[in-house]
Amino acid sequence: MAGAGSSFAIGRVFAGWGWLLNRDVSRLLPFLSIWVAVQFGLFAIDHFMGLNRGLGLLSTTFLVDPFFLGVLYLMALQDDNQGVGALTSVVLSRYLGLLGVYILTSIGIGIGLVLLVLPGLALAVLWAVALPVFLAERKSPTDAIRGSFDYVRPHFWPVLGVLVVFGVTIMTFAFAVTYLGLTSEDGAPNLALLMDALVEVTFAALGAYLNAAIYRELAFSGRHDVGVFD
């Protein structure tokens, strides 16, 4: 299915993003509450173990992030209103593959950022839909990464534009939260650390749904089974 989309409409992506979030809000809130609690616990463990809290592969969160992201992606990609329990079962059955995609893309993007920065940013864009491809098309981790590259490459600049708008918005909000002193400086378990978990989970969920909307646009462009994309 790679390269199925012949056009990429930025406005339709953002409209679809909002539509999906509104459709799933009643399922999202309880699920995200659980993720916040788990994230807070793992942040506390990182603190006591002297790890870099929440920094990808250098944190205990990397073991559970693919699971929670996988459920979110399935929630956003499916249209038959399956319960969270059913989606969780699917994700657990494919957890190792999800973890593989997560680790491979994190390492690749990390190396690119360390070397020249721009290659890392380019890979982050090109691999933005690797997890949706893995779940929706049941590919292997390497094929999912390759499939994401094939989908995004012809529409690199508009996809970059969508992600930049999202990224700038997130960074602005994160800066405001930090400026107001609402975040944890030492990582010790307290209300500030809980706020960190809440903010990071919220950003991750919004990002996952945006990537799902991008995937729908790239993979089906103009013939989605979700009304807002038609």
DRENBA-627847 format. One record per residue: x, y, z of N, C-alpha, C, O, CB in turn; residue number from 1; residue in three letters; chain. Coordinates in steps of 0.05 Angstrom, whole numbers, plus 5000, padded with zeros to 4 digits. Glycine has a CB too. Example, Ala and Ser with C-alpha at 12.3 -4.5 7.8 and 13.67 -1.06 7.14 Angstrom:
BEGIN
npx/npy/npz/capx/capy/capz/cpx/cpy/cpz/opx/opy/opz/cbpx/cbpy/cbpz/fiti/sedren/vexfi
5264/4886/5156/5246/4910/5156/5264/4934/5156/5285/4934/5169/5226/4911/5181/1/ALA/A
5257/4955/5142/5273/4979/5143/5258/5001/5157/5268/5023/5161/5282/4988/5114/2/SER/A
! end
This chain:
BEGIN
npx/npy/npz/capx/capy/capz/cpx/cpy/cpz/opx/opy/opz/cbpx/cbpy/cbpz/fiti/sedren/vexfi
5016/4976/5000/5000/5000/5000/5017/5025/5000/5007/5047/4997/4981/5000/5024/1/MET/A
5043/5022/5004/5061/5045/5005/5058/5063/4981/5057/5054/4959/5090/5036/5008/2/ALA/A
5057/5089/4987/5055/5109/4966/5027/5111/4955/5023/5123/4934/5073/5101/4944/3/GLY/A
5006/5101/4969/4979/5101/4959/4968/5129/4956/4954/5135/4937/4961/5086/4977/4/ALA/A
4976/5147/4975/4965/5174/4974/4979/5191/4952/5004/5192/4952/4969/5187/5001/5/GLY/A
4964/5204/4935/4975/5220/4914/4976/5249/4922/4988/5266/4908/4959/5217/4888/6/SER/A
4963/5257/4943/4962/5284/4953/4964/5284/4983/4959/5264/4997/4937/5299/4943/7/SER/A
4970/5308/4994/4972/5311/5023/4961/5338/5030/4972/5359/5023/5002/5308/5033/8/PHE/A
4938/5338/5043/4924/5362/5051/4928/5368/5080/4918/5354/5097/4894/5360/5044/9/ALA/A
4944/5389/5086/4950/5395/5114/4925/5401/5130/4922/5392/5153/4970/5419/5115/10/ILE/A
4907/5417/5118/4883/5424/5132/4866/5399/5139/4854/5398/5160/4866/5443/5115/11/GLY/A
4865/5380/5121/4850/5355/5126/4863/5339/5148/4849/5326/5164/4848/5338/5100/12/ARG/A
4890/5339/5150/4904/5325/5171/4896/5337/5198/4889/5322/5216/4934/5326/5167/13/VAL/A
4897/5363/5201/4890/5375/5227/4861/5372/5233/4853/5367/5256/4898/5405/5227/14/PHE/A
4844/5373/5213/4815/5369/5218/4810/5340/5226/4795/5334/5244/4799/5375/5192/15/ALA/A
4824/5321/5213/4822/5293/5221/4832/5287/5248/4821/5271/5263/4836/5276/5201/16/GLY/A
4854/5301/5255/4865/5298/5282/4845/5306/5303/4840/5291/5323/4890/5316/5285/17/TRP/A
4832/5329/5300/4812/5338/5319/4788/5320/5319/4777/5315/5341/4803/5366/5312/18/GLY/A
4780/5310/5296/4757/5292/5294/4762/5266/5310/4745/5257/5324/4750/5286/5265/19/TRP/A
4786/5255/5306/4793/5230/5320/4794/5234/5350/4784/5217/5365/4820/5220/5309/20/LEU/A
4806/5256/5359/4808/5261/5387/4780/5264/5399/4774/5254/5421/4825/5286/5393/21/LEU/A
4763/5279/5386/4735/5283/5395/4720/5256/5396/4705/5251/5414/4721/5303/5378/22/ASN/A
4724/5240/5376/4710/5214/5374/4718/5196/5397/4701/5181/5408/4717/5200/5348/23/ARG/A
4744/5196/5405/4754/5177/5425/4757/5188/5453/4768/5174/5470/4780/5166/5415/24/ASP/A
4749/5212/5458/4755/5225/5484/4744/5209/5507/4758/5208/5528/4743/5253/5484/25/VAL/A
4721/5196/5505/4710/5181/5527/4727/5157/5534/4727/5148/5557/4682/5173/5521/26/SER/A
4741/5146/5514/4759/5123/5519/4787/5132/5526/4801/5119/5541/4760/5105/5495/27/ARG/A
4795/5155/5516/4822/5165/5520/4827/5173/5549/4847/5166/5561/4827/5189/5502/28/LEU/A
4808/5187/5561/4813/5198/5588/4819/5177/5609/4838/5180/5624/4790/5215/5596/29/LEU/A
4803/5156/5611/4809/5135/5631/4836/5121/5625/4851/5116/5643/4787/5115/5632/30/PRO/A
4841/5116/5600/4865/5102/5592/4890/5120/5598/4910/5110/5608/4865/5095/5562/31/PHE/A
4888/5145/5592/4911/5163/5597/4915/5167/5627/4938/5172/5635/4906/5190/5583/32/LEU/A
4894/5166/5643/4897/5168/5672/4914/5145/5682/4931/5149/5700/4870/5167/5686/33/SER/A
4910/5121/5671/4926/5098/5679/4955/5102/5670/4974/5096/5686/4915/5072/5666/34/ILE/A
4959/5112/5646/4986/5117/5636/5001/5138/5654/5024/5135/5659/4986/5126/5607/35/TRP/A
4987/5159/5662/4999/5179/5679/5008/5166/5705/5030/5172/5714/4979/5202/5685/36/VAL/A
4992/5149/5717/4999/5136/5742/5024/5119/5738/5042/5119/5755/4976/5120/5753/37/ALA/A
5024/5103/5716/5047/5086/5711/5072/5103/5705/5094/5096/5715/5041/5067/5687/38/VAL/A
5068/5124/5690/5091/5141/5683/5103/5154/5708/5127/5155/5711/5083/5163/5663/39/GLN/A
5086/5163/5726/5095/5175/5751/5111/5154/5767/5132/5161/5778/5071/5185/5768/40/PHE/A
5101/5130/5769/5116/5109/5783/5143/5103/5771/5162/5099/5786/5099/5084/5784/41/GLY/A
5144/5102/5744/5169/5097/5731/5189/5120/5734/5213/5116/5736/5165/5090/5701/42/LEU/A
5178/5145/5733/5196/5168/5738/5208/5166/5765/5232/5172/5769/5180/5194/5735/43/PHE/A
5192/5158/5785/5203/5155/5812/5224/5133/5814/5245/5137/5827/5180/5148/5832/44/ALA/A
5220/5111/5799/5240/5090/5798/5265/5100/5785/5287/5095/5795/5229/5066/5783/45/ILE/A
5263/5115/5764/5286/5127/5751/5302/5144/5770/5326/5144/5771/5278/5144/5726/46/ASP/A
5287/5160/5786/5300/5178/5805/5316/5162/5826/5339/5169/5831/5279/5195/5820/47/HIS/A
5305/5141/5836/5319/5125/5857/5342/5109/5845/5361/5102/5859/5299/5107/5871/48/PHE/A
5340/5103/5819/5361/5087/5806/5382/5105/5793/5403/5095/5783/5349/5069/5785/49/MET/A
5378/5131/5794/5397/5150/5782/5397/5150/5752/5417/5157/5740/5424/5143/5792/50/GLY/A
5374/5143/5740/5372/5142/5711/5362/5169/5701/5352/5186/5716/5354/5120/5701/51/LEU/A
5365/5174/5674/5356/5198/5662/5326/5196/5657/5317/5184/5637/5371/5205/5636/52/ASN/A
5310/5208/5675/5281/5205/5674/5269/5213/5647/5273/5235/5637/5269/5221/5696/53/ARG/A
5254/5193/5636/5239/5199/5612/5254/5204/5587/5242/5212/5567/5223/5223/5617/54/GLY/A
5280/5198/5587/5296/5203/5563/5300/5177/5546/5322/5166/5545/5323/5215/5570/55/LEU/A
5278/5169/5534/5279/5146/5515/5292/5121/5527/5283/5111/5547/5295/5154/5492/56/GLY/A
5312/5111/5513/5325/5086/5521/5340/5087/5546/5349/5067/5557/5342/5076/5498/57/LEU/A
5345/5111/5557/5359/5114/5582/5341/5115/5606/5349/5122/5628/5376/5140/5581/58/LEU/A
5316/5108/5602/5296/5109/5623/5280/5083/5624/5278/5069/5604/5277/5133/5620/59/SER/A
5269/5076/5647/5252/5052/5649/5227/5055/5632/5214/5035/5626/5245/5046/5678/60/THR/A
5219/5080/5625/5194/5084/5611/5195/5071/5583/5174/5066/5571/5188/5114/5608/61/THR/A
5219/5067/5572/5220/5056/5544/5208/5028/5542/5201/5019/5521/5249/5056/5535/62/PHE/A
5206/5015/5565/5194/4988/5564/5164/4988/5563/5152/4969/5553/5203/4973/5589/63/LEU/A
5152/5010/5572/5122/5011/5572/5111/5031/5552/5088/5029/5544/5113/5018/5600/64/VAL/A
5127/5050/5544/5117/5070/5524/5107/5057/5499/5085/5065/5489/5140/5090/5518/65/ASP/A
5121/5037/5487/5110/5025/5463/5083/5012/5467/5066/5012/5449/5129/5004/5453/66/PRO/A
5078/5001/5491/5052/4988/5497/5030/5009/5496/5010/5006/5482/5053/4974/5524/67/PHE/A
5034/5031/5512/5013/5051/5514/5009/5065/5487/4986/5070/5479/5020/5072/5535/68/PHE/A
5031/5071/5473/5029/5083/5446/5014/5064/5427/4998/5073/5410/5056/5090/5435/69/LEU/A
5020/5038/5429/5007/5019/5411/4977/5019/5415/4962/5018/5395/5018/4991/5416/70/GLY/A
4968/5019/5440/4939/5020/5445/4927/5046/5433/4905/5046/5422/4933/5018/5475/71/VAL/A
4941/5068/5437/4931/5094/5427/4929/5094/5396/4909/5103/5385/4949/5117/5436/72/LEU/A
4950/5083/5383/4949/5082/5354/4926/5064/5344/4912/5071/5325/4976/5071/5343/73/TYR/A
4922/5041/5357/4900/5024/5349/4874/5038/5353/4855/5035/5337/4901/4997/5364/74/LEU/A
4871/5052/5375/4847/5066/5381/4841/5087/5359/4818/5090/5351/4849/5080/5408/75/MET/A
4862/5101/5350/4859/5121/5330/4854/5110/5302/4840/5122/5286/4883/5139/5330/76/ALA/A
4866/5086/5297/4865/5075/5270/4840/5058/5265/4831/5056/5242/4889/5058/5265/77/LEU/A
4828/5046/5285/4805/5029/5281/4779/5045/5283/4778/5065/5297/4805/5005/5301/78/GLN/A
4759/5036/5269/4734/5051/5268/4710/5035/5277/4687/5043/5271/4730/5061/5240/79/ASP/A
4714/5013/5291/4691/4997/5300/4687/4998/5330/4673/4981/5342/4695/4968/5291/80/ASP/A
4699/5019/5343/4695/5024/5371/4701/5001/5389/4686/4995/5408/4666/5032/5375/81/ASN/A
4722/4986/5384/4730/4965/5401/4738/4975/5429/4748/4998/5431/4754/4949/5389/82/GLN/A
4733/4959/5449/4741/4967/5476/4771/4967/5480/4786/4954/5465/4728/4949/5496/83/GLY/A
4779/4981/5501/4808/4983/5507/4819/4955/5513/4842/4949/5507/4813/5002/5531/84/VAL/A
4803/4938/5526/4812/4911/5532/4820/4895/5508/4841/4882/5507/4791/4896/5548/85/GLY/A
4803/4897/5487/4809/4883/5462/4834/4894/5448/4850/4879/5438/4785/4884/5443/86/ALA/A
4836/4920/5449/4860/4933/5437/4885/4926/5452/4906/4922/5440/4856/4963/5436/87/LEU/A
4883/4924/5478/4906/4917/5495/4915/4889/5488/4939/4884/5487/4898/4918/5525/88/THR/A
4897/4870/5483/4904/4843/5476/4920/4842/5450/4940/4827/5448/4879/4825/5474/89/SER/A
4911/4858/5431/4925/4859/5405/4954/4870/5409/4973/4859/5398/4910/4876/5385/90/VAL/A
4956/4891/5424/4982/4904/5429/5001/4885/5443/5024/4883/5437/4979/4930/5444/91/VAL/A
4990/4871/5464/5007/4852/5478/5018/4830/5460/5040/4821/5463/4992/4840/5502/92/LEU/A
5001/4821/5441/5010/4800/5423/5031/4810/5404/5046/4794/5392/4986/4790/5407/93/SER/A
5033/4836/5400/5053/4847/5381/5073/4865/5396/5086/4882/5383/5039/4863/5359/94/ARG/A
5075/4862/5422/5091/4880/5438/5120/4880/5429/5133/4901/5427/5089/4873/5467/95/TYR/A
5132/4856/5425/5160/4855/5418/5166/4870/5392/5187/4883/5390/5169/4826/5416/96/LEU/A
5148/4867/5373/5152/4882/5348/5150/4912/5352/5165/4927/5341/5131/4873/5328/97/GLY/A
5130/4921/5368/5128/4949/5375/5153/4959/5388/5163/4981/5381/5103/4954/5393/98/LEU/A
5163/4944/5407/5188/4952/5421/5211/4953/5401/5228/4971/5403/5194/4932/5443/99/LEU/A
5212/4935/5382/5233/4935/5362/5232/4960/5345/5252/4973/5340/5230/4911/5344/100/GLY/A
5208/4968/5336/5205/4993/5320/5213/5017/5337/5227/5034/5327/5176/4996/5310/101/VAL/A
5205/5017/5362/5210/5039/5380/5241/5042/5384/5252/5064/5383/5196/5035/5407/102/TYR/A
5254/5020/5389/5283/5021/5394/5298/5028/5369/5316/5045/5370/5293/4993/5405/103/ILE/A
5292/5016/5346/5306/5021/5322/5304/5050/5313/5323/5063/5305/5296/5003/5299/104/LEU/A
5279/5061/5314/5276/5089/5306/5289/5108/5326/5300/5128/5318/5246/5095/5304/105/THR/A
5287/5101/5352/5300/5119/5372/5330/5120/5368/5342/5141/5370/5293/5109/5400/106/SER/A
5342/5096/5363/5371/5095/5359/5379/5111/5333/5398/5126/5334/5381/5066/5357/107/ILE/A
5364/5106/5312/5371/5119/5286/5368/5149/5289/5386/5164/5280/5352/5109/5265/108/GLY/A
5346/5158/5300/5342/5187/5303/5363/5199/5322/5374/5221/5317/5314/5194/5314/109/ILE/A
5369/5184/5344/5389/5194/5363/5417/5197/5350/5430/5217/5355/5391/5175/5386/110/GLY/A
5425/5177/5334/5451/5179/5321/5451/5203/5302/5471/5217/5300/5457/5153/5305/111/ILE/A
5429/5206/5287/5427/5229/5268/5429/5256/5282/5442/5274/5272/5402/5227/5252/112/GLY/A
5417/5258/5305/5418/5283/5320/5446/5288/5331/5455/5311/5331/5398/5282/5343/113/LEU/A
5459/5267/5341/5486/5270/5352/5506/5278/5330/5523/5295/5335/5495/5245/5365/114/VAL/A
5503/5267/5307/5522/5272/5285/5520/5300/5273/5538/5316/5275/5519/5251/5263/115/LEU/A
5497/5305/5261/5494/5331/5248/5467/5345/5253/5461/5365/5241/5497/5327/5218/116/LEU/A
5451/5334/5271/5425/5345/5279/5405/5342/5256/5384/5329/5260/5428/5375/5286/117/VAL/A
5410/5355/5233/5390/5354/5212/5383/5326/5202/5359/5321/5197/5400/5370/5188/118/LEU/A
5402/5308/5200/5394/5280/5192/5376/5268/5212/5357/5253/5205/5419/5263/5189/119/PRO/A
5380/5273/5238/5362/5263/5259/5334/5274/5256/5315/5259/5259/5373/5269/5286/120/GLY/A
5332/5299/5251/5306/5312/5247/5292/5301/5222/5268/5296/5222/5308/5342/5245/121/LEU/A
5307/5297/5201/5296/5285/5176/5285/5257/5181/5264/5250/5172/5317/5285/5154/122/ALA/A
5301/5241/5196/5292/5214/5202/5267/5214/5220/5249/5197/5216/5314/5198/5215/123/LEU/A
5265/5233/5238/5242/5235/5255/5217/5240/5239/5195/5230/5245/5245/5257/5276/124/ALA/A
5220/5255/5217/5197/5261/5199/5191/5236/5182/5168/5227/5180/5203/5285/5181/125/VAL/A
5212/5225/5170/5208/5202/5152/5197/5177/5166/5184/5161/5154/5234/5195/5139/126/LEU/A
5203/5175/5192/5194/5151/5207/5170/5158/5225/5164/5142/5243/5217/5140/5224/127/TRP/A
5157/5180/5220/5135/5189/5238/5112/5169/5239/5099/5167/5260/5125/5215/5228/128/ALA/A
5108/5154/5218/5085/5136/5217/5093/5106/5218/5078/5089/5210/5068/5141/5192/129/VAL/A
5118/5101/5228/5127/5073/5229/5109/5056/5247/5103/5033/5239/5156/5073/5240/130/ALA/A
5101/5066/5270/5085/5050/5288/5057/5045/5276/5047/5023/5278/5082/5064/5315/131/LEU/A
5044/5066/5265/5018/5060/5251/5020/5040/5229/5003/5023/5226/5006/5086/5240/132/PRO/A
5042/5042/5213/5046/5022/5192/5049/4994/5203/5037/4975/5193/5071/5030/5175/133/VAL/A
5065/4992/5224/5069/4966/5237/5043/4953/5246/5038/4930/5242/5088/4968/5261/134/PHE/A
5026/4969/5259/5001/4959/5270/4979/4955/5249/4966/4934/5248/4991/4978/5291/135/LEU/A
4976/4974/5231/4954/4973/5212/4959/4954/5189/4941/4941/5179/4949/5001/5200/136/ALA/A
4984/4951/5181/4991/4934/5158/5005/4908/5166/5013/4893/5149/5008/4950/5139/137/GLU/A
5009/4904/5192/5020/4880/5203/5047/4873/5190/5052/4850/5182/5001/4857/5199/138/ARG/A
5064/4893/5188/5091/4889/5177/5111/4882/5199/5105/4885/5222/5099/4913/5161/139/LYS/A
5134/4873/5191/5156/4869/5210/5166/4897/5218/5161/4916/5204/5179/4851/5198/140/SER/A
5181/4899/5240/5192/4925/5248/5208/4939/5226/5204/4962/5221/5210/4921/5272/141/PRO/A
5226/4924/5213/5242/4937/5192/5225/4945/5168/5230/4966/5156/5265/4918/5183/142/THR/A
5206/4929/5160/5188/4935/5138/5170/4959/5145/5164/4975/5128/5171/4911/5130/143/ASP/A
5162/4961/5170/5146/4984/5179/5162/5010/5177/5151/5030/5168/5136/4980/5208/144/ALA/A
5187/5009/5185/5204/5032/5183/5208/5040/5154/5207/5064/5146/5231/5028/5197/145/ILE/A
5213/5020/5137/5216/5025/5108/5190/5035/5096/5190/5053/5079/5225/4999/5094/146/ARG/A
5167/5024/5105/5141/5033/5095/5136/5062/5102/5125/5077/5086/5119/5015/5105/147/GLY/A
5143/5070/5127/5139/5098/5135/5156/5116/5117/5146/5137/5109/5147/5101/5165/148/SER/A
5180/5108/5112/5198/5124/5094/5185/5127/5067/5185/5149/5056/5225/5110/5092/149/PHE/A
5174/5106/5056/5162/5107/5029/5137/5124/5029/5133/5138/5009/5155/5078/5020/150/ASP/A
5121/5124/5050/5097/5140/5051/5104/5170/5053/5093/5186/5039/5080/5132/5075/151/TYR/A
5123/5176/5071/5129/5204/5077/5146/5218/5056/5142/5242/5050/5142/5207/5104/152/VAL/A
5165/5204/5045/5185/5216/5027/5173/5234/5005/5182/5256/5001/5202/5195/5014/153/ARG/A
5152/5225/4991/5141/5243/4970/5127/5267/4980/5122/5287/4966/5121/5227/4953/154/PRO/A
5120/5267/5006/5106/5290/5018/5121/5301/5042/5110/5310/5062/5077/5281/5027/155/HIS/A
5148/5299/5041/5165/5306/5064/5159/5334/5074/5156/5337/5099/5194/5303/5056/156/PHE/A
5158/5353/5057/5156/5381/5067/5129/5387/5080/5129/5400/5101/5161/5400/5044/157/TRP/A
5107/5379/5068/5082/5384/5083/5080/5368/5109/5069/5379/5129/5058/5377/5065/158/PRO/A
5090/5344/5110/5090/5329/5135/5108/5343/5155/5100/5346/5179/5100/5300/5131/159/VAL/A
5131/5353/5147/5148/5368/5164/5134/5393/5175/5136/5399/5198/5174/5377/5149/160/LEU/A
5119/5406/5157/5104/5430/5166/5084/5423/5188/5081/5438/5207/5089/5442/5142/161/GLY/A
5069/5401/5185/5050/5393/5205/5064/5388/5232/5055/5397/5253/5035/5367/5197/162/VAL/A
5086/5373/5231/5101/5366/5255/5114/5391/5268/5116/5392/5292/5122/5345/5249/163/LEU/A
5123/5410/5252/5135/5434/5262/5114/5450/5277/5119/5460/5299/5148/5451/5240/164/VAL/A
5090/5453/5265/5069/5468/5279/5063/5455/5306/5060/5469/5326/5043/5469/5261/165/VAL/A
5060/5429/5306/5055/5414/5331/5078/5418/5350/5074/5424/5374/5050/5385/5325/166/PHE/A
5103/5414/5340/5126/5416/5358/5129/5443/5371/5135/5445/5394/5151/5409/5342/167/GLY/A
5125/5465/5355/5128/5492/5366/5106/5497/5387/5112/5509/5407/5125/5512/5343/168/VAL/A
5082/5487/5382/5060/5490/5401/5067/5476/5427/5063/5487/5449/5034/5480/5390/169/THR/A
5077/5452/5425/5084/5436/5449/5107/5449/5464/5106/5451/5488/5092/5407/5441/170/ILE/A
5128/5458/5450/5151/5470/5463/5143/5496/5477/5153/5503/5498/5173/5476/5443/171/MET/A
5125/5511/5464/5115/5536/5477/5101/5530/5503/5105/5544/5523/5097/5552/5458/172/THR/A
5084/5510/5503/5069/5503/5527/5088/5492/5548/5086/5498/5571/5047/5482/5520/173/PHE/A
5107/5475/5539/5126/5464/5558/5143/5485/5571/5149/5484/5595/5144/5443/5544/174/ALA/A
5151/5505/5555/5167/5527/5566/5151/5543/5587/5161/5551/5607/5176/5546/5543/175/PHE/A
5125/5547/5581/5108/5561/5600/5105/5546/5626/5106/5558/5648/5080/5566/5588/176/ALA/A
5102/5519/5624/5099/5503/5648/5125/5504/5664/5124/5506/5689/5093/5474/5641/177/VAL/A
5148/5503/5651/5174/5504/5664/5178/5532/5677/5187/5534/5700/5197/5498/5645/178/THR/A
5171/5552/5662/5174/5580/5672/5158/5585/5697/5166/5599/5715/5166/5600/5651/179/TYR/A
5134/5572/5699/5117/5575/5722/5126/5558/5745/5114/5559/5767/5089/5569/5714/180/LEU/A
5147/5542/5741/5157/5526/5763/5140/5502/5770/5140/5493/5792/5161/5542/5787/181/GLY/A
5125/5492/5750/5107/5469/5755/5120/5442/5750/5107/5422/5756/5083/5472/5738/182/LEU/A
5144/5442/5740/5157/5417/5734/5177/5409/5756/5185/5426/5772/5172/5418/5707/183/THR/A
5185/5384/5757/5204/5374/5777/5232/5379/5768/5239/5372/5746/5199/5344/5783/184/SER/A
5249/5390/5786/5277/5395/5779/5295/5372/5786/5314/5366/5773/5286/5420/5792/185/GLU/A
5289/5358/5809/5306/5337/5818/5295/5309/5813/5308/5289/5818/5311/5340/5847/186/ASP/A
5270/5308/5803/5258/5282/5797/5248/5267/5821/5240/5244/5818/5278/5265/5783/187/GLY/A
5247/5279/5844/5237/5266/5868/5207/5264/5866/5193/5282/5856/5245/5282/5893/188/ALA/A
5195/5242/5876/5166/5238/5875/5151/5259/5890/5153/5260/5915/5159/5210/5886/189/PRO/A
5137/5276/5877/5121/5297/5889/5100/5307/5868/5098/5295/5847/5139/5321/5899/190/ASN/A
5086/5328/5875/5065/5337/5856/5077/5348/5830/5065/5345/5809/5049/5360/5869/191/LEU/A
5101/5359/5832/5115/5369/5808/5121/5346/5789/5118/5348/5765/5140/5385/5814/192/ALA/A
5130/5323/5800/5136/5300/5784/5111/5289/5771/5111/5279/5748/5151/5278/5800/193/LEU/A
5089/5290/5786/5063/5281/5775/5055/5299/5752/5044/5290/5732/5041/5281/5797/194/LEU/A
5060/5325/5755/5055/5343/5733/5072/5337/5709/5062/5338/5686/5060/5373/5741/195/MET/A
5097/5329/5713/5114/5320/5691/5102/5297/5676/5100/5296/5651/5142/5313/5701/196/ASP/A
5092/5277/5691/5080/5253/5679/5055/5261/5664/5051/5251/5642/5073/5233/5701/197/ALA/A
5039/5278/5675/5014/5287/5662/5020/5301/5636/5007/5296/5615/4998/5305/5680/198/LEU/A
5039/5319/5636/5046/5335/5612/5058/5316/5591/5050/5318/5568/5066/5357/5619/199/VAL/A
5076/5299/5598/5089/5281/5579/5069/5262/5566/5070/5257/5542/5112/5266/5591/200/GLU/A
5051/5251/5582/5031/5232/5572/5012/5247/5553/5004/5236/5532/5016/5219/5595/201/VAL/A
5004/5271/5561/4986/5287/5544/4999/5293/5517/4986/5290/5496/4978/5313/5558/202/THR/A
5024/5302/5518/5039/5307/5493/5041/5282/5476/5037/5283/5451/5066/5319/5499/203/PHE/A
5048/5260/5488/5051/5235/5474/5025/5226/5461/5025/5217/5438/5061/5213/5492/204/ALA/A
5003/5229/5475/4977/5221/5464/4969/5239/5440/4960/5230/5420/4955/5223/5485/205/ALA/A
4973/5265/5443/4967/5284/5422/4984/5278/5397/4975/5279/5375/4971/5313/5431/206/LEU/A
5010/5272/5402/5028/5266/5380/5021/5240/5366/5022/5238/5342/5056/5264/5391/207/GLY/A
5012/5220/5382/5004/5194/5370/4980/5198/5352/4979/5187/5330/4999/5174/5392/208/ALA/A
4961/5213/5361/4937/5217/5345/4943/5234/5320/4930/5230/5299/4915/5231/5362/209/TYR/A
4961/5253/5323/4969/5269/5299/4983/5250/5279/4978/5252/5255/4988/5292/5307/210/LEU/A
5001/5233/5288/5014/5215/5270/4994/5196/5257/4997/5188/5234/5036/5199/5285/211/ASN/A
4974/5187/5272/4953/5170/5261/4938/5185/5239/4931/5173/5218/4934/5161/5283/212/ALA/A
4932/5210/5243/4919/5226/5223/4936/5230/5198/4927/5229/5176/4911/5254/5234/213/ALA/A
4963/5234/5203/4981/5236/5180/4982/5209/5165/4982/5210/5140/5010/5243/5190/214/ILE/A
4982/5187/5179/4983/5161/5166/4958/5157/5149/4959/5147/5126/4985/5138/5186/215/TYR/A
4934/5164/5160/4910/5161/5145/4911/5178/5119/4902/5169/5097/4885/5170/5162/216/ARG/A
4922/5202/5121/4924/5219/5098/4944/5208/5077/4938/5208/5053/4933/5247/5106/217/GLU/A
4966/5197/5087/4986/5187/5068/4978/5161/5056/4982/5156/5032/5012/5183/5083/218/LEU/A
4965/5143/5072/4960/5116/5062/4934/5115/5045/4932/5098/5027/4957/5098/5085/219/ALA/A
4915/5132/5051/4889/5130/5038/4881/5155/5023/4862/5155/5007/4868/5123/5058/220/PHE/A
4894/5177/5028/4890/5204/5016/4864/5206/5001/4862/5199/4977/4912/5210/4999/221/SER/A
4843/5217/5014/4818/5223/5000/4798/5201/5000/4776/5205/4990/4824/5231/4973/222/GLY/A
4805/5177/5010/4786/5155/5010/4786/5140/5037/4785/5116/5038/4791/5135/4987/223/ARG/A
4787/5156/5058/4787/5144/5085/4759/5134/5091/4739/5143/5080/4795/5165/5105/224/HIS/A
4758/5116/5111/4732/5107/5120/4723/5124/5143/4702/5119/5155/4733/5078/5129/225/ASP/A
4738/5145/5149/4729/5165/5169/4720/5190/5155/4734/5201/5138/4753/5172/5189/226/VAL/A
4695/5198/5161/4682/5218/5145/4698/5244/5140/4697/5255/5119/4657/5225/5157/227/GLY/A
4712/5253/5161/4726/5279/5158/4747/5278/5137/4755/5299/5127/4737/5287/5185/228/VAL/A
4757/5254/5130/4779/5252/5111/4768/5249/5082/4783/5250/5063/4796/5228/5117/229/PHE/A
4742/5247/5079/4731/5243/5052/4728/5269/5037/4719/5269/5014/4703/5229/5054/230/ASP/A
! end
